[in-house]
Amino acid sequence: MQDIYYRAGEWAAPGQPIVSILPIENIKVRFFVPETRLGALKIGQRVEIQCDGCPAAVSATIRFISTTAEYTPPIL
């Protein structure tokens, strides 16, 4: 993951950062699970995440499970 401070055509001063890259352990993924599958997941469990455009699956650990129902945003 990255933060971009400037876009094409913008000017940056010499020595000023133009991009910040996060270490892999600081990247977070939010995903939604059907209620029927929620009981099979627990905090600390390892999961594999796949996405379009990713060269391979990425291993991750579940760190948080919401205690209230959340719904997939309609913009996905």
Wavefront OBJ file of the C-alpha trace (Angstrom):
o trace
v 0.000 0.000 0.000
v 1.097 3.527 -0.548
v 0.226 7.173 0.013
v 0.802 9.446 -2.949
v 1.630 13.034 -2.036
v 1.827 14.385 -5.601
v 0.204 13.502 -8.919
v 1.567 13.782 -12.463
v 2.050 17.431 -13.350
v 2.419 18.643 -9.755
v 5.730 20.036 -8.523
v 7.667 18.681 -5.530
v 10.548 20.496 -3.874
v 13.976 18.807 -4.026
v 14.409 16.313 -1.187
v 10.677 16.223 -0.419
v 8.993 12.790 -0.257
v 6.593 11.983 -3.075
v 5.385 8.539 -1.973
v 5.189 6.560 1.291
v 5.142 2.757 1.221
v 3.730 0.759 4.133
v 5.468 -2.371 5.359
v 3.459 -5.499 4.522
v 2.535 -6.088 8.196
v 0.687 -2.735 8.303
v -1.609 -3.414 5.354
v -5.210 -4.144 6.348
v -8.030 -5.799 4.418
v -11.689 -5.410 5.301
v -13.971 -8.151 4.071
v -17.562 -9.187 4.597
v -18.658 -12.740 5.374
v -22.159 -14.217 5.043
v -23.745 -14.890 8.440
v -23.868 -18.604 7.666
v -20.028 -18.706 7.474
v -19.247 -16.326 10.345
v -19.221 -19.071 12.991
v -16.288 -20.763 11.239
v -14.028 -17.725 11.731
v -12.214 -16.597 14.873
v -9.697 -13.958 15.883
v -6.144 -15.187 15.341
v -7.169 -17.526 12.527
v -5.049 -17.503 9.364
v -6.831 -16.799 6.081
v -5.785 -16.408 2.459
v -6.873 -13.345 0.530
v -7.167 -13.307 -3.248
v -7.890 -10.294 -5.412
v -8.141 -9.377 -9.065
v -4.757 -8.284 -10.354
v -2.822 -9.866 -7.484
v -0.173 -12.323 -8.667
v -0.853 -14.793 -5.839
v -2.923 -15.281 -2.695
v -1.726 -13.393 0.396
v -1.738 -14.960 3.855
v -3.327 -12.871 6.639
v -4.495 -13.162 10.243
v -7.958 -12.160 11.480
v -7.462 -9.426 14.094
v -11.032 -8.123 14.501
v -14.567 -9.424 14.051
v -17.388 -6.918 14.454
v -19.976 -7.703 17.129
v -22.690 -5.982 15.092
v -23.961 -6.713 11.609
v -22.321 -4.714 8.837
v -23.284 -4.732 5.212
v -21.261 -4.640 2.026
v -21.264 -1.070 0.697
v -23.192 -0.783 -2.579
v -20.170 0.781 -4.326
v -18.168 -2.456 -4.397
l 1 2 3 4 5 6 7 8 9 10 11 12 13 14 15 16 17 18 19 20 21 22 23 24 25 26 27 28 29 30 31 32 33 34 35 36 37 38 39 40 41 42 43 44 45 46 47 48 49 50 51 52 53 54 55 56 57 58 59 60 61 62 63 64 65 66 67 68 69 70 71 72 73 74 75 76
